[in-house]
Amino acid sequence: MLLKVKNVSKSFGSTQVLNDVNLQVEKGEIHSLLGMNGAGKSTLVNIISGIYTEFEGDIIFEGENINRLSVLESQNIGIYMVPQHAAIINEYTLAENIFIGNWPMKNLEVIDWKAMNEKAEFLLKEYGLDVPADKKARNLSLIDKRKLNIIRALFSNAKLIILDEPTTSLSTNDRKELFCFIRSLSKKGSSFIFISHYLNEVLELSDQITVLRDGCAYKDESKESTEDGLSKLIVGTDVTLMERSNVTISDDDCMLECENLSGKGVESVSFRLHTGEIIGLIGHPGSGAREMVHLLYGLKKPEHGTIRLKGQEISLPRKPYDAMRKHIIYIPNDRYKDGLVGIMSIAKNISLGILNLKLRKSMGILNQKKEKSNVARYYDVLRIKANSPEQAVNELSGGNQQKVIVAKAMCCDPEVLILDEPTIGIDVHTREEIMKLVDRMTIQKKSIIYITNDYNELLRICDRVIAFKNGRIIHEVKNEHLTIEQVLEMRDC
Amino acid sequence: MKKAASKRNYKNFFLNNIVWVLLILSIIFMGLFNAAFFKKTILSNILTQSAVLGVLTVGQAHALLIGEIDLSIVGTMAFSAGLGVTFMMKGLPWPLAILFIIFFGIVVGIVNGLLITKLKATALIETLAMGIILQGALMALTSGQTIIGFPEKFTWIGTTYVGGFSLLLIPLFIVFILAWFLWNKTTLGRSLFAVGGNADCAKVCGIEVDKVKIKAFLISGMCAGIAGYLLACYICAVTMTFGNGQDMYTLAAAVIGGVSLKGGIGRISGVLGGVLLITVIQVGLQTLGVSAYWTTLFSGLMIFIAVIFDSIKSRSLNMR
């Protein structure tokens, strides 16, 4: 046995993230970790790889207890994590990136560039990345960067490689290639912990599957795992899933209409969003989906095009405040970077969006009475779990933080609400609550633009799917019994 | 887990109010060595001496609150005071001279703000350069001469004592009360905290980050102008070393008072505490007869301690 995780528990502040988790990885095994956003997958692999060293329980690697080893020490004994976001230094060449910190030296501590480049070239070829080793990493495509990351792990003689959602931005072909690559390595004796959202690829690839749900580990005991069985295990039985209500959407009742909207990364995009409709935008990073909503919200300046809201043309937003005044509201994908002021209280965060819209009395004086009643209202509506609205948001769990952001958006009376990856890093219950809230909004004649990489979630909630590529819309399909495979096909073709 | 949270709250409460603990301790400490320290004259002296530093620190706190820094304040106060009194000596009526001094501070603040937001200049270096330019400009303006001989009405507020207390305390408290109102009761105040806490988020929330930052520097410059006038009428002169070293003391006072160097955290009451603490230590060392050669060392230590407290505090706030 290579790795044994024994009774591991971990909590952040008042949130229990992992609860008595057990797990084993054999030599040469591909072990998949499944679970919704916020189930504790990342926390678990962070513990295994030494990022978190404070937890309860034991991690045994090749018979040794490695509880207190740092990331570097863990790497030295052969545990290597390939993070979700490629940790590549752009200004270094591929060879320098591969050998980082371990550059071949001639005497006098001079780097032996020639040996390094030759060796790197050989490694790259062997692992199927056909790029010259002296190229700067910044010129690589995202896919190649991800491969480079894995090659780097292998080079350092990793025995256990943790892949944190390695396929999120890969096309179907690249994905197949990556799987071949992983499988051939596991035959040679490397073990993998593989984290993914996509059940089909997990079933295709893994020898063992562990499901995490709200911090507890469930082993998939059945010999014949099915997608159905797995998804039940992932969601659990105590959650009532959101079901999309039957909202009548009429083609004539148009909420938002964009015509030839162009800007950085977006080329003449035209689409309509009807009243009560939820449209889902898909595409690889840089495809134009996220860029388009940024234009719509004024985060990036639109170059030209027309936007009509309820039939009336509005001037192109030059800053978020312009869009907010028209009740176009955006919930950003990066909660920590763009969504919250972590050191501020829940109440103050909820009020941020309406600070100038509603809470400003003459002379710029803050209307504290209105603020208080407003906060109380949304604190209750969203059932935010905290000691009080005065608690700082960075003490909350991911789910509750997201609720604060949703509350902040709701205060602005959105007519068009843009949700960008609203369920990343939050627990199942909150996820369903937020999705139900979004669904209820459409009954009240609001319209929604929804971006997510979890296509299962996308298909459950969206009425229509729009696929982006190279800044343009390439497909637009009504969601009538669409399957995930069809969505992937739409995105990749 | 609850226990841990409440323990953290106590810790935060202690760290938030550490300035008052230190203030009381240092007063007691000074008094133990020299009983004269408890006399009203020294108390009054401390408050008077804190006026200039207090107004300056309120300005600096605005720059710190948005996560920036303003090292031009001493240059600003010196040059605006120097320029204002020069004009006054050449016939500008004294009330206009006072207004001019404050107005000039505002202009410098706006220029700082524009350079930092629109040209994305680094505040640390930009304001440092601005400060040196203005101090140099004062020297050029006066050829190194000290300007004295102001009209009595101009210096009235700095030289008049009522019941043993200087009138300088009035502008000091007005500035603090206005700042308190701004920080706690206005949308601009809330925006300052939001921009300092997370500028990206503030932007997404529809707050115009650049405008808020410019306003913060404007206030900082204005406070420097006011402080320039107060110091000029307190010492009845504008000298070459006008306000030297005060910039570092404003940082120490603000940070010990709980204003985070990373932005987004601070209370105006804490700033007041920090200013009093720094002044108590300065005046205390003087009354104890500690050689002036030592005071710089002690002041450096104060800044050192302030920075360490700041990092302890932000670590405990970012536990997650």
Boltz contact constraints between the chains, C-beta under 6 A:
constraints:
  - contact:
      token1: [A, 12]
      token2: [B, 320]
      max_distance: 6.0
  - contact:
      token1: [A, 14]
      token2: [B, 1]
      max_distance: 6.0
  - contact:
      token1: [A, 14]
      token2: [B, 5]
      max_distance: 6.0
  - contact:
      token1: [A, 320]
      token2: [B, 204]
      max_distance: 6.0
  - contact:
      token1: [A, 320]
      token2: [B, 206]
      max_distance: 6.0
  - contact:
      token1: [A, 321]
      token2: [B, 206]
      max_distance: 6.0
  - contact:
      token1: [A, 324]
      token2: [B, 206]
      max_distance: 6.0
  - contact:
      token1: [A, 332]
      token2: [B, 204]
      max_distance: 6.0
  - contact:
      token1: [A, 337]
      token2: [B, 200]
      max_distance: 6.0
  - contact:
      token1: [A, 338]
      token2: [B, 200]
      max_distance: 6.0
  - contact:
      token1: [A, 338]
      token2: [B, 201]
      max_distance: 6.0
  - contact:
      token1: [A, 338]
      token2: [B, 204]
      max_distance: 6.0
  - contact:
      token1: [A, 340]
      token2: [B, 201]
      max_distance: 6.0
  - contact:
      token1: [A, 341]
      token2: [B, 194]
      max_distance: 6.0
  - contact:
      token1: [A, 341]
      token2: [B, 197]
      max_distance: 6.0
  - contact:
      token1: [A, 341]
      token2: [B, 198]
      max_distance: 6.0
  - contact:
      token1: [A, 341]
      token2: [B, 201]
      max_distance: 6.0
  - contact:
      token1: [A, 343]
      token2: [B, 197]
      max_distance: 6.0
  - contact:
      token1: [A, 343]
      token2: [B, 264]
      max_distance: 6.0
  - contact:
      token1: [A, 343]
      token2: [B, 265]
      max_distance: 6.0
  - contact:
      token1: [A, 343]
      token2: [B, 317]
      max_distance: 6.0
  - contact:
      token1: [A, 344]
      token2: [B, 197]
      max_distance: 6.0
  - contact:
      token1: [A, 352]
      token2: [B, 194]
      max_distance: 6.0
  - contact:
      token1: [A, 352]
      token2: [B, 205]
      max_distance: 6.0
  - contact:
      token1: [A, 353]
      token2: [B, 205]
      max_distance: 6.0
  - contact:
      token1: [A, 355]
      token2: [B, 187]
      max_distance: 6.0
  - contact:
      token1: [A, 355]
      token2: [B, 190]
      max_distance: 6.0
  - contact:
      token1: [A, 360]
      token2: [B, 187]
      max_distance: 6.0
  - contact:
      token1: [A, 364]
      token2: [B, 186]
      max_distance: 6.0
  - contact:
      token1: [A, 364]
      token2: [B, 187]
      max_distance: 6.0
  - contact:
      token1: [A, 364]
      token2: [B, 188]
      max_distance: 6.0
  - contact:
      token1: [A, 365]
      token2: [B, 185]
      max_distance: 6.0
  - contact:
      token1: [A, 365]
      token2: [B, 186]
      max_distance: 6.0
  - contact:
      token1: [A, 366]
      token2: [B, 185]
      max_distance: 6.0
  - contact:
      token1: [A, 366]
      token2: [B, 186]
      max_distance: 6.0
  - contact:
      token1: [A, 366]
      token2: [B, 187]
      max_distance: 6.0
  - contact:
      token1: [A, 394]
      token2: [B, 320]
      max_distance: 6.0
